[in-house]
Amino acid sequence: MARARTLYRCSECAAESPKWAGRCDACGEWNSLVEEVVAAKPSGRAAARRAAGSPTANVGGGNVGITARLSDIRGTERERWRSGLNELDFVLGGGVVPGSMILVGGEPGIGKSTLLLQAAARLQENGQTTLYVSGEESPLQVKLRADRLTENAGGVTLLSETQLETILATAAAQRPTVLIVDSIQTVFTADLEGAPGNVGQVRECAARLMRFAKESGTAIFVVGHVTKGGGIAGPKTLEHIVDTVLYFEGENTLDHRVLRATKNRFGSVDEIGVFRMTASGLIPVDNPSELFLGDRGLSASGSAVTALMEGSRPLLVEIQALAAKAGFGTPQRVATGYDGRRLALLLAVLEKRAGLSFAQLDAFVNVVGGLRLQEPTGDLAVAAALASSVHDRALAPEALFMGEVGLGGEIRPVSQMERRLSEAANLGMRHAYVAERAVPRRAPKEIRVIGVRTIDELFRLLFA
């Protein structure tokens, strides 16, 4: 009889190694190799005996499966369950899909457990039975959190357990429509050796939970920890197994949280939902643009507004820039929410193409609200804010800047211009500076669209 073998797998990149080492050869991460016991494959004679009792034929050592043409498969999409939290339903693509598995990751204390407990309470009120499995907190701790919420979570069934076999047996006996596991790093199976949270345990537990979701039709929410790099802890296959991956983001010093979908088999990706953290739980924010522009009242230099596309939702955000005389020999380049290398490139373009010298100036850029600019649409707003700070002249508060800045100083168009302009018009914007080729034929009547070709031409219009 073949024995189980031991290998070492990297917790960051899931690369395998036959022996332990202090550093992973694949990704270079230190102290990331975790011991994993792999069950031995059945011998050829045992596999033949197992296949002998199977109704399918055995060809080449494997059983022949049952196939079907796609045109012969009958069925329609099942109705989604509304969680009652509009922003969560929006990110999921319209609600919770029966039989799906959703992974929710985020920093410690960001509000993952609070969000899922609120969703469980509202689903229970809507007639969907929920089972909340807590592997990190005691029942009393979960009860104290539930008492602080505005939702009535008294009907939610609670199970304090970390062994996977007990969790699946309980779920099979109670047959809940929604199962919440908090968290996957605390769950373990007795079939594998090793502590909970290692690569083998996380992958095997997630695979069995996924199989249970597909066979029973129960929707499963799984909480995942994140590493110091910001990714979900455990093997990358964890994100491949599940149907949807949600990241809960936010600054601890701010009262709002952003829920972002990075993978969704039942909807579009890169959708975001915005919540406000309060003492009684998370409150969905119906209009995030008003939240990020609510405190913008002072006419100070170095402030510009741009419109981003987060999935299918346009979002207006404020960008602040400050150019000050350098106090040391080497000027500083600091960016919060904006790529630092992109900032260095933009400063070089402004100096070369627009005649703005930053050789003796510190440059600081901040995206208000803790958001991150992940598309080049905000380049024009960053350039306008930097020029406004250098000239010490405030831009018009109702002006909008959208466009990508090229190395030649040209302004390039961005996609979905009409949707961005409609959102800007609804929030009181009256002027929009965009690339000359991006001026739409049908723009909202409330906003005037001005096409510019280069940043030098834009600065002449703004500071002439």
N, C-alpha and C positions, 0 to 999 in steps of 0.2 A: 504494500500500500504506500502510495507516494505521500511524502510529508509536506506540510505547509512551509513555504519559504519566506524569508524576511528580506525586504528591500527598504530603501529610504527614498522618500518623495519630498520635493520642495513644496512648502506651503504657499509660496508666492507664485511660482510658474508651473507647478505640478510635474516638473522634470524628475525622472527616476535615476537612482544611483545604486549600484550594488553594495556600496559600503558608505559608512558615515564620513562626512567631512565638515569642517567648520564653515565652508563657503560653497554655495551652489555654483557648479561650473556653467550652468545655462544662463542664469540671470545675475549672478554675482552677489546675491543677498547672503549676509552672514547669519549663521545660526537658524537656518530655515529648513534644514533637512530633518524630517520626522520619520521615525521607524513605523513601518507598516507591514503587517502580516498578511500574506496573500495565500488564500486557500489553494491547495493543490488541485490540478485538473484531474478528473476521473480517468482512469486508464482506459485503453481501447476496449478491453473485455467488459469493464463495468459500463462503459457507454453503450456497448452493443446490447447488454442485458437490459439497460434502461429503455433503449429504443425498441426492444422486442415487444414491450407491452404497450407501445404507442400505436395509435391507428394510422399514423403517417409513415411513409416509407423512409428508410435510411439509405441515403446515397452519399458516398464520399465522407462518411463519418458524421453527417448532420441530417436532421429530420426535414422533410419537405413540408413547407407551410402551405396554408390555404390562400390562394390568390383570388382577386376579383378585379374586374374592370371598374374604372371610376364612374363610367356611365351607368353601371348596374347598381351602384351604391345609392340607397334611398335614405332620405332624412333631411331635416332643415335645422338651421341654427337655433339652439335653445334660447329661451328668453333669459336675459340677464337679471340678476338680483340687484336692486338698488340698495346701496348701503345707507343712504340718508345723508351722507357727507358729499355735497355736490362736487367739491374739488377732487375728492378721491375717485368718485365715479367718472369724472371727466378724464383723469389721468389713465384710468383703466380702460377707457374707450367706450363708456356708457354704462358700466356696472360690472358686477362680479360674474364671471362665466362659470356655470356649474362644471365641476370636474377639473378646474384649472388649479395650478399651483403658483403662488405669488411670493416672491422673495422681497423683503423689505429690509434695506440696510441703512446704516447711519451711525454717526458718532454717538458715544455714550451720553445719555441724558438729553438727546435731541428731541425725544418725544415719540419714539416708535411704539412703545408699549401703550402709551396714552392714546395714540391714534387708533391702534387696533382694538383697544378696549372700548373706545367710543363707537367704532364701527360694529363691534360685536353687540353692543347694547342696542343700537338702532336696528340692526338686522333681526335681533330677537323680538323687538317691538313690531317689526313688519311681518312676523310669522315665520322667520327662518331660524331654526334651532342652531345654536352655536355652542361649541365646546372650546374653552380656553385652557390650554396646557401651559403651565408655568414651570419652567425648569430652573429659574434663577431666583424667584421670589417666593416667599411663603404665602399661603392663602390669606393671612392677615394683611400682609403688605399689599396684595392685590385688592383686598376689600377696602383698605384705606384710600387707595387711589380711586377706586370706583365711587366712594362717598364724596369725593371732591368734584366729580363730573356733574354737568347739568343733565346728562342722560341717566336714565334709570337702568342700571346694569344688574339689578337684582335677579333677573331671569336667566342670566348667563351661567352655564354650568362650568365649574372650575375643577381642573385636575392638576395636582402638584406631583409631577412625575418626570423622570428623565430616561427611563428605559423604554426603548422603541417598541418592544413587543407588548408591553402593558398599554402604551398609548394606542397602538393599532387595535388591540383587543377591545379596549374601552370604546374607541370610535366605531368599531364594527358592531358592538352591542347596542350603543345608543343611536347610531346612524344620524349624526348631526349633518345639517346642510353646509355648515361652515366650521372648519377646524383651524384653530390658531395655535401655533407652536412657538413659544418664546423661551429659548432660542434654539436654533439648530446646532449651535456649538456645545450645548449642554446635553444633547440627546446622544445616547449610545446604544449599540446592540450587543448582546452577549455572544453573538456568533463571531465577532472579531475581537482580537486582543488590542490593547491600547487604551489610553485615556480618552474621555470625550473631548471632542474638538480637534483631534488630529485628522490628517487628510483622509485616511481610510474610513474612519467613523463618519465623518461629515458626508462623504460621497455615498456611502452605503445607506445611511439613514435617509438622505434626500431622495435616493433612487427608490427606496421602498415607500416613502410617503407619496412620491409621484405615482407609483404603481397603484397605491390605494386610492388616490384621487381619481384616476382614470377608470378604475373598476367600479367604484362605489358612486361616483358622481358628486362627491363632497369637494367643495372648494377649500383649499388649504392655503393659509397665510403662514409664512415662515419668516421669523426675524433672524437676521444675520449680522454678526459683528463686522466691523471694518478694521483694516490694518492701519498702521501709521501712515501709509501712503495714500489712504483714502479708499482703497478697494475693499470688496467684501472678503473677509478672512476665509481661508479654506481653499480647496482646489478650484481652478477656473471652471472645471466641469460642473460645479454647483450652479453657476449661472447658465450653463448650457442645458442643464436638466429641466429647470423650471420654465414656465410659460411666460412669466412677466418678472422683470427686475425693476424695483423702485428704489431710488435713493432719497433719503430724507436729509436735507441740507439746511444749514442756517448757522448764524453766528450766535454764540452764547450771550453776547451783549445786546442782541436785538430780539424783539418779541415776535418776529415772524419767521416762519419755516417754509421751505420750498420742497415739494414732493415732485421728483423728476423720474420719468419713465425712460430707461435706457434700453429696454427690450420689452416687446409686447407682441405676442402672437395673435392677439385678438383686437389690436388697435394700432394707432400710429405711435411711433417713438418720439422722444424729446418733448413730449407734452409735460407741462408743469402745473401743479396746483399749489396755491399759496394759502397758508394758514397763519392765524395769529395766536400765539401762545398766551393763555391767561391762567389764572389760578383755578378756574373751573374747567380747564381742558382747552382743546384746540378749536378755534372758530374759523370756518372757511371764509376766505376773502373773495367776494364775487368779482370785484374789479381791481386786480393787482396794480394797474397803472396808477390809480388814484393813491394807492398806498405808497408807492415809490416816489410819487411827485407831490405828496401831501404837504411836506415841509418846505417846498421850494417857493419861498416868498420874497427873499431878499434879492435885490438887484446888485449882486456882487460879480466881479469879473471872474472868468475861469469856469463858468457853468454853461453847459450845453445839454440838449435833450436829443435822444435818438430813439428809434423804434426798432425793437428786436422781434424776431419770430421764434417763439418757443413752441415748437411743434406746429400746430395750426392756430395758435393764439398770438396776436400781436401784443407787445408789451412795451410801454414807454418807460424809459429809465433816464435818470439824470447822471451826467458825467461831470466830475469836477477835476480841474487841473490847476496847479500852482507852479509858477516859475519864479524862483527867488534867487538872489545872489548867493553863490556858493561860498560857504564859510571856510572850506578847506581847499586843498589843491585840486582834487579830483571831484567834479560835480557828481551829485547823486542822481540815480534814476530809479525811482520807486513807483511801482504800479500795484494797486489792489483791485482785483477783479479784471485785470487786463494783462495780456501777455507781456512780460518784461522785454522779450526780444522784439516783439512787435512795436513796443514803445521806442526802443533804440532805433529801429528802422524808420519809424515815423519822424523822429527828431532829425535824422539825417536828411530825409526828404524835405522837411520844412526849412532846414538850413540851406540846402542846395537849390531848391526850386522856388522857395518863397522869400529867401533872404533873412530869415529869422535865426539869429545866432544863439545857440544854447551852450557855447563853449565855457562860459563863466556862470551858468545858471543851473541850479538844482531843478529837476523836473519831477513833479509828483502827480500821479493820476489815480483817481478813486472812482469806482462805480458805486453809486449810492444804493444802499439797501442790501449789500452783501452779495449781489448778483455777480456773475462772471460773463464777460463778453466772449462768446465762442464762435461768433461769425464776424466777418470783416465789415459789417454794416456800420459799426460804431467808429470806424477810422475817421470819418469826416467830422463827427462830433468831438472826438479827442483832439483832432487838429484845430478845430474852431475854439475849443476851450483853452488849449495851450496858447494860441495866438491872442485870445482875449486876455489871458493873464499877462502875457508879455507887454501888450499895449495898455493894460490896466483899464480896459473899456468893457463894460458889461454888454452881453448880447441881449437881444430882445427876448423877453421871457416866453413869448408865444411862437418862437422860432424852433424849427425842427431840422436836424441834419442827418442825412442818410446817404451813405456811399462808401465804396472802398477806395482807398488812396493807393495808387501805383507808385513804382519807383521813379517814374518820370513826372510825378506830380499830377498826373491825370486822375480824374474822378470816374470810377466805373460804376455801372448800375448794379442794383441788387434785386432779388426776386420778390414777388408778391407785393409790389409797390401799392396797389390799390387798397389792399387790406390794411397796410400800415397807415396810409393816409386817412382812411376812414376812422381808425382808432384815434389818430391824432386830432381829427376834426371834432370827434365826440368829447375830447378832453380840453377843447378850447384853443388848440394850436391854429395859427392863422397864416404862417409862412413856413414853407418847406423847401430846403435847399437840397437838390438831388443832382445826379449826373444828367447831363444834357440829353443823352439818349434814353433816359429812364422816365422822362416826363410823360405821364399817362394821358391818353386822349380824353378819358372820362375821370376827372378828379372831383372830389367833393366841392361843392360851391363855397363852403365856408372857409376853405384853405386855398392859398395862392401858392402854386408850385413854381419854383424858380430853378431853371436848369443852368448848371455851371460846368465848364470843361476841366478846369484846373484849380488847384488850391490857391494859386496866385490870383486868379480871377475872383474866387470866393472872398479872399481877404480884401480885395479892392472894393467889393460890394459892401462888406461889413464895416470896414474902418476907413473908408474914403472920407 
